[in-house]
């Protein structure tokens, strides 16, 4: 009897051990799979951190902790596809200020045809040529020289990466402001049509959507509005729970086609800080100016007063006080080609009210409403 009891007890102990071992194997498999998945994703993201890096902006006295302090970032969309992977022109330039504590983000599109002094070239040219001349470093220093505010970090993406990100999140939905068409970047003879109203876009269609300019009644302003609109739509998709299952595809695209000087660990910590950010609350600034033909080439001439106004707003976002002496110097440096008499006239007409920044409605997926508002102004 005792022998039988011992045998049963011993058998139960062995079964418990087998169960524990079985559970351990399951845990090891799951943990190992998740760990490998995370490791692969992190390794993919490591490809982002390369290119031009620096400790801090020359306009900063100390480095900025992006998870604790307001900072700026220059977002560049590059035409590298046309230069065999070499430095291409920036087809899109956006200047953003980010406050990780308040989760406030402000965004300003810089027209790519803006005529500004190119740092290191001792001449004026379109601002989108700076990257073609000297890569990230010259582009950053040219923007800093133009706006007189620090560029703390940069993020550079080429068109293939843009398409890949949209496809990786499963496409985006936008509200098309008016009917138009644009040629595909894959097949020149393929026309991609857009109809006014809600439309689902894949990567190829999204790229065509943000590249079109000539058919837009607002020209580069309208194009910039569509770029911000699509950026908000992508951000909205990234915040959705469905994106969790697409992280692998997303990190592969990001690691391959996006370059930044933000360390991956800091970037992930910042992403966690901004996880509750609502894209519809994003504030946008508009850089005023005029189109003008000089020497047979069309340029966008930024209005010096408008540049000063935007500069002061950016400094407020960063918690700085605008320097009046620096601002008065900038009025002549920002655009030497502008007529000084017309600038003085503009100053008198605008008066003290120009100190208030002209802001645009927050970028949303409703571009139609934004387009109507502009045409009514």
Short mmCIF file of the C-alpha atoms (twelve columns), coordinates in Angstrom:
data_MODEL
# 
_entry.id   MODEL 
# 
loop_
_atom_site.group_PDB 
_atom_site.id 
_atom_site.type_symbol 
_atom_site.label_atom_id 
_atom_site.label_alt_id 
_atom_site.label_comp_id 
_atom_site.label_asym_id 
_atom_site.label_seq_id 
_atom_site.Cartn_x 
_atom_site.Cartn_y 
_atom_site.Cartn_z 
_atom_site.pdbx_PDB_model_num 
ATOM 1   C CA . UNK A 1   0.000   0.000   0.000   1 
ATOM 2   C CA . UNK A 2   2.778   2.362   0.958   1 
ATOM 3   C CA . UNK A 3   4.667   1.410   -2.181  1 
ATOM 4   C CA . UNK A 4   1.635   2.187   -4.355  1 
ATOM 5   C CA . UNK A 5   1.103   5.554   -2.600  1 
ATOM 6   C CA . UNK A 6   4.757   6.419   -3.128  1 
ATOM 7   C CA . UNK A 7   4.467   5.511   -6.792  1 
ATOM 8   C CA . UNK A 8   1.370   7.726   -7.284  1 
ATOM 9   C CA . UNK A 9   2.957   10.635  -5.441  1 
ATOM 10  C CA . UNK A 10  6.147   10.300  -7.426  1 
ATOM 11  C CA . UNK A 11  4.124   10.173  -10.668 1 
ATOM 12  C CA . UNK A 12  2.303   13.406  -9.751  1 
ATOM 13  C CA . UNK A 13  5.598   15.142  -9.018  1 
ATOM 14  C CA . UNK A 14  6.939   14.075  -12.429 1 
ATOM 15  C CA . UNK A 15  3.770   15.348  -14.156 1 
ATOM 16  C CA . UNK A 16  4.096   18.696  -12.365 1 
ATOM 17  C CA . UNK A 17  7.714   18.887  -13.460 1 
ATOM 18  C CA . UNK A 18  6.708   18.071  -17.032 1 
ATOM 19  C CA . UNK A 19  4.032   20.787  -16.930 1 
ATOM 20  C CA . UNK A 20  6.502   23.321  -15.545 1 
ATOM 21  C CA . UNK A 21  9.027   22.371  -18.192 1 
ATOM 22  C CA . UNK A 22  6.317   22.567  -20.865 1 
ATOM 23  C CA . UNK A 23  5.222   26.018  -19.648 1 
ATOM 24  C CA . UNK A 24  8.859   27.087  -19.529 1 
ATOM 25  C CA . UNK A 25  9.302   26.014  -23.164 1 
ATOM 26  C CA . UNK A 26  6.198   27.982  -24.190 1 
ATOM 27  C CA . UNK A 27  7.431   31.034  -22.262 1 
ATOM 28  C CA . UNK A 28  10.896  30.688  -23.781 1 
ATOM 29  C CA . UNK A 29  9.424   30.408  -27.275 1 
ATOM 30  C CA . UNK A 30  7.152   33.424  -26.844 1 
ATOM 31  C CA . UNK A 31  9.774   35.528  -25.106 1 
ATOM 32  C CA . UNK A 32  12.378  34.513  -27.652 1 
ATOM 33  C CA . UNK A 33  10.071  35.329  -30.571 1 
ATOM 34  C CA . UNK A 34  9.086   38.695  -29.124 1 
ATOM 35  C CA . UNK A 35  12.685  39.430  -28.203 1 
ATOM 36  C CA . UNK A 36  13.886  38.518  -31.673 1 
ATOM 37  C CA . UNK A 37  11.079  40.600  -33.190 1 
ATOM 38  C CA . UNK A 38  12.022  43.615  -31.074 1 
ATOM 39  C CA . UNK A 39  15.717  43.079  -31.782 1 
ATOM 40  C CA . UNK A 40  15.102  42.897  -35.530 1 
ATOM 41  C CA . UNK A 41  12.900  45.999  -35.394 1 
ATOM 42  C CA . UNK A 42  15.509  47.892  -33.365 1 
ATOM 43  C CA . UNK A 43  18.263  46.766  -35.739 1 
ATOM 44  C CA . UNK A 44  16.206  48.042  -38.677 1 
ATOM 45  C CA . UNK A 45  15.782  51.411  -36.979 1 
ATOM 46  C CA . UNK A 46  19.537  51.673  -36.414 1 
ATOM 47  C CA . UNK A 47  19.865  52.376  -40.139 1 
ATOM 48  C CA . UNK A 48  18.194  55.752  -39.555 1 
ATOM 49  C CA . UNK A 49  21.007  57.143  -37.434 1 
ATOM 50  C CA . UNK A 50  23.682  58.157  -39.901 1 
ATOM 51  C CA . UNK A 51  24.925  60.999  -42.041 1 
ATOM 52  C CA . UNK A 52  25.686  64.467  -40.717 1 
ATOM 53  C CA . UNK A 53  25.642  64.764  -36.917 1 
ATOM 54  C CA . UNK A 54  26.704  67.510  -34.530 1 
ATOM 55  C CA . UNK A 55  26.638  68.087  -30.784 1 
ATOM 56  C CA . UNK A 56  24.430  71.186  -30.961 1 
ATOM 57  C CA . UNK A 57  23.383  74.068  -33.168 1 
ATOM 58  C CA . UNK A 58  25.775  77.016  -33.385 1 
ATOM 59  C CA . UNK A 59  22.850  79.150  -32.221 1 
ATOM 60  C CA . UNK A 60  22.561  77.175  -28.965 1 
ATOM 61  C CA . UNK A 61  24.696  77.645  -25.863 1 
ATOM 62  C CA . UNK A 62  24.002  74.071  -24.715 1 
ATOM 63  C CA . UNK A 63  22.625  70.819  -26.074 1 
ATOM 64  C CA . UNK A 64  18.859  70.250  -25.833 1 
ATOM 65  C CA . UNK A 65  17.272  67.212  -24.169 1 
ATOM 66  C CA . UNK A 66  14.463  66.423  -26.595 1 
ATOM 67  C CA . UNK A 67  12.429  64.453  -24.049 1 
ATOM 68  C CA . UNK A 68  12.413  67.370  -21.587 1 
ATOM 69  C CA . UNK A 69  12.848  70.652  -23.494 1 
ATOM 70  C CA . UNK A 70  11.269  72.316  -26.552 1 
ATOM 71  C CA . UNK A 71  13.358  71.761  -29.681 1 
ATOM 72  C CA . UNK A 72  13.257  72.248  -33.434 1 
ATOM 73  C CA . UNK A 73  13.567  69.770  -36.270 1 
ATOM 74  C CA . UNK A 74  14.001  70.341  -40.001 1 
ATOM 75  C CA . UNK A 75  12.078  67.807  -42.104 1 
ATOM 76  C CA . UNK A 76  13.445  67.373  -45.617 1 
ATOM 77  C CA . UNK A 77  11.826  65.501  -48.490 1 
ATOM 78  C CA . UNK A 78  14.622  64.717  -50.955 1 
ATOM 79  C CA . UNK A 79  14.690  64.131  -54.713 1 
ATOM 80  C CA . UNK A 80  17.585  61.642  -54.484 1 
ATOM 81  C CA . UNK A 81  15.884  59.450  -57.081 1 
ATOM 82  C CA . UNK A 82  16.940  61.959  -59.767 1 
ATOM 83  C CA . UNK A 83  20.595  62.065  -58.723 1 
ATOM 84  C CA . UNK A 84  21.499  58.376  -58.468 1 
ATOM 85  C CA . UNK A 85  21.375  58.504  -54.677 1 
ATOM 86  C CA . UNK A 86  23.594  61.596  -54.433 1 
ATOM 87  C CA . UNK A 87  22.485  64.800  -52.736 1 
ATOM 88  C CA . UNK A 88  19.292  65.870  -54.456 1 
ATOM 89  C CA . UNK A 89  17.279  69.032  -54.029 1 
ATOM 90  C CA . UNK A 90  14.793  69.257  -51.175 1 
ATOM 91  C CA . UNK A 91  11.394  68.939  -52.812 1 
ATOM 92  C CA . UNK A 92  9.777   69.637  -49.447 1 
ATOM 93  C CA . UNK A 93  11.030  71.605  -46.429 1 
ATOM 94  C CA . UNK A 94  9.168   71.759  -43.120 1 
ATOM 95  C CA . UNK A 95  10.330  73.446  -39.925 1 
ATOM 96  C CA . UNK A 96  8.799   72.050  -36.738 1 
ATOM 97  C CA . UNK A 97  8.965   72.997  -33.071 1 
ATOM 98  C CA . UNK A 98  8.168   70.272  -30.547 1 
ATOM 99  C CA . UNK A 99  7.414   70.638  -26.846 1 
ATOM 100 C CA . UNK A 100 7.520   67.162  -25.218 1 
ATOM 101 C CA . UNK A 101 6.031   68.390  -21.933 1 
ATOM 102 C CA . UNK A 102 2.932   70.060  -23.346 1 
ATOM 103 C CA . UNK A 103 2.738   67.745  -26.404 1 
ATOM 104 C CA . UNK A 104 2.488   70.861  -28.557 1 
ATOM 105 C CA . UNK A 105 3.807   70.778  -32.121 1 
ATOM 106 C CA . UNK A 106 4.002   73.692  -34.545 1 
ATOM 107 C CA . UNK A 107 4.778   73.266  -38.226 1 
ATOM 108 C CA . UNK A 108 5.789   75.652  -40.992 1 
ATOM 109 C CA . UNK A 109 6.333   74.848  -44.666 1 
ATOM 110 C CA . UNK A 110 9.250   76.672  -46.289 1 
ATOM 111 C CA . UNK A 111 8.526   77.194  -50.013 1 
ATOM 112 C CA . UNK A 112 11.204  75.316  -51.931 1 
ATOM 113 C CA . UNK A 113 11.698  78.227  -54.369 1 
ATOM 114 C CA . UNK A 114 12.483  80.706  -51.563 1 
ATOM 115 C CA . UNK A 115 15.381  82.924  -52.657 1 
ATOM 116 C CA . UNK A 116 17.823  83.070  -49.732 1 
ATOM 117 C CA . UNK A 117 21.592  83.341  -49.147 1 
ATOM 118 C CA . UNK A 118 23.138  79.859  -49.423 1 
ATOM 119 C CA . UNK A 119 25.626  79.410  -46.572 1 
ATOM 120 C CA . UNK A 120 29.048  78.468  -47.935 1 
ATOM 121 C CA . UNK A 121 28.278  79.598  -51.498 1 
ATOM 122 C CA . UNK A 122 28.290  83.386  -51.030 1 
ATOM 123 C CA . UNK A 123 25.292  83.766  -53.300 1 
ATOM 124 C CA . UNK A 124 21.523  83.698  -53.291 1 
ATOM 125 C CA . UNK A 125 19.640  80.760  -54.744 1 
ATOM 126 C CA . UNK A 126 16.532  78.691  -54.175 1 
ATOM 127 C CA . UNK A 127 16.622  77.244  -50.679 1 
ATOM 128 C CA . UNK A 128 16.044  73.733  -52.027 1 
ATOM 129 C CA . UNK A 129 19.455  73.886  -53.750 1 
ATOM 130 C CA . UNK A 130 21.340  74.002  -50.430 1 
ATOM 131 C CA . UNK A 131 21.061  70.247  -49.897 1 
ATOM 132 C CA . UNK A 132 22.218  69.580  -53.463 1 
ATOM 133 C CA . UNK A 133 25.286  71.759  -52.876 1 
ATOM 134 C CA . UNK A 134 26.317  70.414  -49.483 1 
ATOM 135 C CA . UNK A 135 23.930  67.825  -48.073 1 
ATOM 136 C CA . UNK A 136 22.349  68.044  -44.616 1 
ATOM 137 C CA . UNK A 137 24.979  70.395  -43.190 1 
ATOM 138 C CA . UNK A 138 24.543  73.121  -45.805 1 
ATOM 139 C CA . UNK A 139 20.755  72.749  -45.791 1 
ATOM 140 C CA . UNK A 140 20.615  73.130  -41.993 1 
ATOM 141 C CA . UNK A 141 22.995  76.099  -41.871 1 
ATOM 142 C CA . UNK A 142 21.147  77.823  -44.720 1 
ATOM 143 C CA . UNK A 143 17.804  77.481  -42.912 1 
ATOM 144 C CA . UNK A 144 19.403  78.720  -39.675 1 
ATOM 145 C CA . UNK A 145 20.876  81.702  -41.530 1 
ATOM 146 C CA . UNK A 146 17.514  82.447  -43.114 1 
ATOM 147 C CA . UNK A 147 15.293  82.150  -40.019 1 
ATOM 148 C CA . UNK A 148 17.933  83.069  -37.402 1 
ATOM 149 C CA . UNK A 149 16.696  80.282  -35.114 1 
ATOM 150 C CA . UNK A 150 18.452  77.016  -34.221 1 
ATOM 151 C CA . UNK A 151 17.847  73.768  -36.071 1 
ATOM 152 C CA . UNK A 152 18.401  71.229  -33.301 1 
ATOM 153 C CA . UNK A 153 17.803  68.097  -35.368 1 
ATOM 154 C CA . UNK A 154 16.887  66.979  -38.844 1 
ATOM 155 C CA . UNK A 155 14.889  64.202  -40.442 1 
ATOM 156 C CA . UNK A 156 15.435  63.369  -44.106 1 
ATOM 157 C CA . UNK A 157 13.213  61.117  -46.185 1 
ATOM 158 C CA . UNK A 158 13.306  60.278  -49.882 1 
ATOM 159 C CA . UNK A 159 10.266  59.585  -52.022 1 
ATOM 160 C CA . UNK A 160 10.568  55.802  -51.885 1 
ATOM 161 C CA . UNK A 161 10.503  55.972  -48.102 1 
ATOM 162 C CA . UNK A 162 7.474   58.228  -48.155 1 
ATOM 163 C CA . UNK A 163 5.583   55.752  -50.313 1 
ATOM 164 C CA . UNK A 164 6.777   52.845  -48.176 1 
ATOM 165 C CA . UNK A 165 5.549   54.399  -44.928 1 
ATOM 166 C CA . UNK A 166 2.075   55.048  -46.349 1 
ATOM 167 C CA . UNK A 167 1.881   51.458  -47.607 1 
ATOM 168 C CA . UNK A 168 3.259   50.092  -44.314 1 
ATOM 169 C CA . UNK A 169 0.454   51.705  -42.289 1 
ATOM 170 C CA . UNK A 170 -2.141  50.344  -44.722 1 
ATOM 171 C CA . UNK A 171 -2.771  53.538  -46.683 1 
ATOM 172 C CA . UNK A 172 -4.362  56.807  -45.569 1 
ATOM 173 C CA . UNK A 173 -7.650  58.609  -46.145 1 
ATOM 174 C CA . UNK A 174 -7.699  62.277  -47.144 1 
ATOM 175 C CA . UNK A 175 -10.340 64.794  -48.170 1 
ATOM 176 C CA . UNK A 176 -9.323  65.915  -51.677 1 
ATOM 177 C CA . UNK A 177 -9.998  69.691  -52.045 1 
ATOM 178 C CA . UNK A 178 -10.694 69.695  -55.819 1 
ATOM 179 C CA . UNK A 179 -10.423 67.480  -58.899 1 
ATOM 180 C CA . UNK A 180 -6.952  67.095  -60.396 1 
ATOM 181 C CA . UNK A 181 -4.529  64.522  -61.736 1 
ATOM 182 C CA . UNK A 182 -0.786  63.890  -61.466 1 
ATOM 183 C CA . UNK A 183 1.610   61.555  -63.237 1 
ATOM 184 C CA . UNK A 184 2.860   58.493  -61.378 1 
ATOM 185 C CA . UNK A 185 6.527   58.436  -60.387 1 
ATOM 186 C CA . UNK A 186 6.604   54.766  -61.464 1 
ATOM 187 C CA . UNK A 187 5.106   55.128  -64.946 1 
ATOM 188 C CA . UNK A 188 5.240   58.531  -66.647 1 
ATOM 189 C CA . UNK A 189 2.276   57.693  -68.883 1 
ATOM 190 C CA . UNK A 190 0.102   56.691  -65.936 1 
ATOM 191 C CA . UNK A 191 -2.219  59.428  -64.707 1 
ATOM 192 C CA . UNK A 192 -3.435  59.223  -61.126 1 
ATOM 193 C CA . UNK A 193 -6.770  60.995  -60.755 1 
ATOM 194 C CA . UNK A 194 -8.086  62.622  -57.602 1 
ATOM 195 C CA . UNK A 195 -11.742 63.510  -57.123 1 
ATOM 196 C CA . UNK A 196 -13.043 66.045  -54.622 1 
ATOM 197 C CA . UNK A 197 -14.042 64.352  -51.376 1 
ATOM 198 C CA . UNK A 198 -12.840 61.444  -49.251 1 
ATOM 199 C CA . UNK A 199 -10.320 59.199  -50.986 1 
ATOM 200 C CA . UNK A 200 -8.166  56.287  -49.822 1 
ATOM 201 C CA . UNK A 201 -4.553  56.542  -51.007 1 
ATOM 202 C CA . UNK A 202 -1.731  54.024  -51.228 1 
ATOM 203 C CA . UNK A 203 1.936   55.032  -51.305 1 
ATOM 204 C CA . UNK A 204 2.142   55.733  -55.045 1 
ATOM 205 C CA . UNK A 205 -1.069  57.782  -54.973 1 
ATOM 206 C CA . UNK A 206 -0.049  59.653  -51.818 1 
ATOM 207 C CA . UNK A 207 3.219   60.751  -53.413 1 
ATOM 208 C CA . UNK A 208 1.387   62.037  -56.494 1 
ATOM 209 C CA . UNK A 209 -1.087  63.811  -54.199 1 
ATOM 210 C CA . UNK A 210 1.587   65.853  -52.412 1 
ATOM 211 C CA . UNK A 211 3.760   66.547  -55.451 1 
ATOM 212 C CA . UNK A 212 1.179   68.291  -57.652 1 
ATOM 213 C CA . UNK A 213 1.576   72.070  -57.728 1 
ATOM 214 C CA . UNK A 214 0.728   73.566  -61.142 1 
ATOM 215 C CA . UNK A 215 -2.983  72.686  -61.022 1 
ATOM 216 C CA . UNK A 216 -3.440  74.086  -57.523 1 
ATOM 217 C CA . UNK A 217 -4.968  77.618  -57.511 1 
ATOM 218 C CA . UNK A 218 -2.818  78.380  -54.461 1 
ATOM 219 C CA . UNK A 219 0.403   77.097  -56.025 1 
ATOM 220 C CA . UNK A 220 3.097   76.118  -53.542 1 
ATOM 221 C CA . UNK A 221 0.908   77.169  -50.593 1 
ATOM 222 C CA . UNK A 222 -1.757  74.680  -51.647 1 
ATOM 223 C CA . UNK A 223 0.843   71.992  -52.178 1 
ATOM 224 C CA . UNK A 224 2.310   72.628  -48.731 1 
ATOM 225 C CA . UNK A 225 -1.179  72.380  -47.212 1 
ATOM 226 C CA . UNK A 226 -1.676  68.954  -48.818 1 
ATOM 227 C CA . UNK A 227 1.713   67.833  -47.511 1 
ATOM 228 C CA . UNK A 228 0.779   68.816  -43.963 1 
ATOM 229 C CA . UNK A 229 -2.636  67.216  -44.415 1 
ATOM 230 C CA . UNK A 230 -1.069  63.912  -45.424 1 
ATOM 231 C CA . UNK A 231 1.473   64.146  -42.602 1 
ATOM 232 C CA . UNK A 232 -1.422  64.490  -40.143 1 
ATOM 233 C CA . UNK A 233 -3.196  61.517  -41.747 1 
ATOM 234 C CA . UNK A 234 -0.076  59.343  -41.380 1 
ATOM 235 C CA . UNK A 235 0.369   60.468  -37.756 1 
ATOM 236 C CA . UNK A 236 -3.245  59.525  -37.082 1 
ATOM 237 C CA . UNK A 237 -2.652  56.065  -38.540 1 
ATOM 238 C CA . UNK A 238 0.521   55.622  -36.477 1 
ATOM 239 C CA . UNK A 239 -1.492  56.280  -33.310 1 
ATOM 240 C CA . UNK A 240 -4.080  53.623  -34.170 1 
ATOM 241 C CA . UNK A 241 -3.962  50.148  -32.619 1 
ATOM 242 C CA . UNK A 242 -3.902  48.480  -36.049 1 
ATOM 243 C CA . UNK A 243 -0.367  49.787  -36.617 1 
ATOM 244 C CA . UNK A 244 0.973   47.526  -33.843 1 
ATOM 245 C CA . UNK A 245 0.725   44.554  -36.198 1 
ATOM 246 C CA . UNK A 246 2.625   46.413  -38.915 1 
ATOM 247 C CA . UNK A 247 5.640   47.491  -36.870 1 
ATOM 248 C CA . UNK A 248 8.045   45.140  -38.653 1 
ATOM 249 C CA . UNK A 249 7.180   46.471  -42.125 1 
ATOM 250 C CA . UNK A 250 7.215   50.030  -40.827 1 
ATOM 251 C CA . UNK A 251 10.612  49.798  -39.129 1 
ATOM 252 C CA . UNK A 252 12.167  48.217  -42.216 1 
ATOM 253 C CA . UNK A 253 11.005  51.108  -44.398 1 
ATOM 254 C CA . UNK A 254 11.947  53.739  -41.823 1 
ATOM 255 C CA . UNK A 255 15.410  52.266  -41.291 1 
ATOM 256 C CA . UNK A 256 16.090  52.130  -45.021 1 
ATOM 257 C CA . UNK A 257 14.711  55.414  -46.321 1 
ATOM 258 C CA . UNK A 258 14.812  57.861  -43.401 1 
ATOM 259 C CA . UNK A 259 17.950  59.467  -41.989 1 
ATOM 260 C CA . UNK A 260 18.184  61.517  -38.808 1 
ATOM 261 C CA . UNK A 261 20.709  62.722  -36.247 1 
ATOM 262 C CA . UNK A 262 18.404  61.801  -33.341 1 
ATOM 263 C CA . UNK A 263 19.756  58.724  -31.498 1 
ATOM 264 C CA . UNK A 264 17.309  55.805  -31.690 1 
ATOM 265 C CA . UNK A 265 16.988  55.558  -27.898 1 
ATOM 266 C CA . UNK A 266 16.063  59.259  -27.677 1 
ATOM 267 C CA . UNK A 267 13.669  58.910  -30.596 1 
ATOM 268 C CA . UNK A 268 11.837  56.000  -28.969 1 
ATOM 269 C CA . UNK A 269 11.657  57.877  -25.656 1 
ATOM 270 C CA . UNK A 270 10.256  60.927  -27.460 1 
ATOM 271 C CA . UNK A 271 7.717   58.764  -29.289 1 
ATOM 272 C CA . UNK A 272 6.554   57.465  -25.910 1 
ATOM 273 C CA . UNK A 273 6.265   61.050  -24.614 1 
ATOM 274 C CA . UNK A 274 4.151   62.088  -27.600 1 
ATOM 275 C CA . UNK A 275 2.032   58.930  -27.707 1 
ATOM 276 C CA . UNK A 276 -1.093  60.887  -26.766 1 
ATOM 277 C CA . UNK A 277 -0.542  63.654  -29.317 1 
ATOM 278 C CA . UNK A 278 -3.608  64.626  -31.355 1 
ATOM 279 C CA . UNK A 279 -2.585  65.647  -34.933 1 
ATOM 280 C CA . UNK A 280 -5.637  67.919  -35.215 1 
ATOM 281 C CA . UNK A 281 -4.155  70.213  -32.526 1 
ATOM 282 C CA . UNK A 282 -1.027  70.909  -34.549 1 
ATOM 283 C CA . UNK A 283 -0.481  74.631  -35.120 1 
ATOM 284 C CA . UNK A 284 0.778   75.797  -38.520 1 
ATOM 285 C CA . UNK A 285 2.562   78.993  -39.528 1 
ATOM 286 C CA . UNK A 286 2.490   80.528  -42.991 1 
ATOM 287 C CA . UNK A 287 5.531   82.245  -44.474 1 
ATOM 288 C CA . UNK A 288 4.350   85.263  -46.481 1 
ATOM 289 C CA . UNK A 289 6.000   86.460  -49.679 1 
ATOM 290 C CA . UNK A 290 5.587   86.869  -53.425 1 
ATOM 291 C CA . UNK A 291 6.538   85.030  -56.603 1 
ATOM 292 C CA . UNK A 292 8.910   86.911  -58.881 1 
ATOM 293 C CA . UNK A 293 10.916  86.189  -62.022 1 
ATOM 294 C CA . UNK A 294 14.599  87.147  -61.729 1 
ATOM 295 C CA . UNK A 295 17.044  86.484  -64.549 1 
ATOM 296 C CA . UNK A 296 14.523  84.257  -66.273 1 
ATOM 297 C CA . UNK A 297 14.027  82.092  -63.149 1 
ATOM 298 C CA . UNK A 298 10.966  82.083  -60.922 1 
ATOM 299 C CA . UNK A 299 11.604  82.585  -57.204 1 
ATOM 300 C CA . UNK A 300 9.565   82.981  -54.050 1 
ATOM 301 C CA . UNK A 301 10.679  86.149  -52.251 1 
ATOM 302 C CA . UNK A 302 9.926   85.840  -48.510 1 
ATOM 303 C CA . UNK A 303 8.538   89.008  -46.950 1 
ATOM 304 C CA . UNK A 304 11.121  90.266  -44.390 1 
ATOM 305 C CA . UNK A 305 8.404   91.335  -41.944 1 
ATOM 306 C CA . UNK A 306 6.708   87.963  -42.314 1 
ATOM 307 C CA . UNK A 307 10.013  86.185  -41.667 1 
ATOM 308 C CA . UNK A 308 10.553  88.276  -38.533 1 
ATOM 309 C CA . UNK A 309 7.045   87.526  -37.302 1 
ATOM 310 C CA . UNK A 310 7.479   83.784  -37.779 1 
ATOM 311 C CA . UNK A 311 10.912  83.940  -36.148 1 
ATOM 312 C CA . UNK A 312 9.468   85.592  -33.042 1 
ATOM 313 C CA . UNK A 313 6.748   82.950  -32.813 1 
ATOM 314 C CA . UNK A 314 9.298   80.146  -33.069 1 
ATOM 315 C CA . UNK A 315 11.339  81.757  -30.303 1 
ATOM 316 C CA . UNK A 316 8.244   81.942  -28.122 1 
ATOM 317 C CA . UNK A 317 7.667   78.236  -28.718 1 
ATOM 318 C CA . UNK A 318 11.247  77.615  -27.598 1 
ATOM 319 C CA . UNK A 319 10.833  79.830  -24.538 1 
ATOM 320 C CA . UNK A 320 13.170  82.529  -25.839 1 
ATOM 321 C CA . UNK A 321 12.761  86.298  -26.095 1 
ATOM 322 C CA . UNK A 322 13.095  87.840  -29.533 1 
ATOM 323 C CA . UNK A 323 16.171  90.035  -30.002 1 
ATOM 324 C CA . UNK A 324 15.079  93.301  -31.615 1 
ATOM 325 C CA . UNK A 325 18.577  94.151  -32.864 1 
ATOM 326 C CA . UNK A 326 18.898  90.759  -34.581 1 
ATOM 327 C CA . UNK A 327 15.437  91.141  -36.089 1 
ATOM 328 C CA . UNK A 328 16.192  94.562  -37.570 1 
ATOM 329 C CA . UNK A 329 19.285  93.124  -39.230 1 
ATOM 330 C CA . UNK A 330 17.314  90.221  -40.639 1 
ATOM 331 C CA . UNK A 331 14.888  92.534  -42.446 1 
ATOM 332 C CA . UNK A 332 17.586  93.396  -44.966 1 
ATOM 333 C CA . UNK A 333 19.448  90.092  -44.928 1 
ATOM 334 C CA . UNK A 334 16.479  87.808  -45.538 1 
ATOM 335 C CA . UNK A 335 15.914  89.056  -49.059 1 
ATOM 336 C CA . UNK A 336 18.364  91.638  -50.422 1 
ATOM 337 C CA . UNK A 337 16.638  91.417  -53.825 1 
ATOM 338 C CA . UNK A 338 13.391  92.838  -52.431 1 
ATOM 339 C CA . UNK A 339 12.598  96.494  -53.005 1 
ATOM 340 C CA . UNK A 340 13.490  98.375  -49.805 1 
ATOM 341 C CA . UNK A 341 10.910  101.094 -50.505 1 
ATOM 342 C CA . UNK A 342 8.101   98.557  -50.749 1 
ATOM 343 C CA . UNK A 343 9.301   97.002  -47.491 1 
ATOM 344 C CA . UNK A 344 9.136   100.373 -45.717 1 
ATOM 345 C CA . UNK A 345 5.653   100.929 -47.103 1 
ATOM 346 C CA . UNK A 346 4.581   97.506  -45.879 1 
ATOM 347 C CA . UNK A 347 5.921   98.295  -42.417 1 
ATOM 348 C CA . UNK A 348 3.822   101.455 -42.190 1 
ATOM 349 C CA . UNK A 349 0.691   99.731  -43.429 1 
ATOM 350 C CA . UNK A 350 0.971   96.759  -41.125 1 
ATOM 351 C CA . UNK A 351 2.068   98.732  -38.042 1 
ATOM 352 C CA . UNK A 352 2.105   97.039  -34.721 1 
ATOM 353 C CA . UNK A 353 -0.451  94.423  -35.804 1 
ATOM 354 C CA . UNK A 354 2.227   92.563  -37.737 1 
ATOM 355 C CA . UNK A 355 3.629   91.314  -34.439 1 
ATOM 356 C CA . UNK A 356 0.731   88.867  -34.385 1 
ATOM 357 C CA . UNK A 357 1.623   85.749  -36.337 1 
ATOM 358 C CA . UNK A 358 -0.651  84.726  -39.172 1 
ATOM 359 C CA . UNK A 359 -1.438  81.153  -38.447 1 
ATOM 360 C CA . UNK A 360 -3.260  78.645  -40.587 1 
ATOM 361 C CA . UNK A 361 -5.944  76.222  -39.415 1 
ATOM 362 C CA . UNK A 362 -4.549  73.009  -37.867 1 
ATOM 363 C CA . UNK A 363 -3.735  70.463  -40.578 1 
ATOM 364 C CA . UNK A 364 -6.436  67.846  -40.804 1 
ATOM 365 C CA . UNK A 365 -7.697  65.380  -43.340 1 
ATOM 366 C CA . UNK A 366 -10.221 68.002  -44.466 1 
ATOM 367 C CA . UNK A 367 -8.179  69.869  -47.078 1 
ATOM 368 C CA . UNK A 368 -11.334 71.010  -48.874 1 
ATOM 369 C CA . UNK A 369 -12.335 73.279  -46.009 1 
ATOM 370 C CA . UNK A 370 -8.804  74.671  -45.800 1 
ATOM 371 C CA . UNK A 371 -8.776  75.378  -49.546 1 
ATOM 372 C CA . UNK A 372 -12.117 77.212  -49.376 1 
ATOM 373 C CA . UNK A 373 -10.907 79.340  -46.450 1 
ATOM 374 C CA . UNK A 374 -7.828  80.452  -48.375 1 
ATOM 375 C CA . UNK A 375 -9.816  81.378  -51.478 1 
ATOM 376 C CA . UNK A 376 -12.201 83.460  -49.401 1 
ATOM 377 C CA . UNK A 377 -9.386  85.509  -47.907 1 
# 
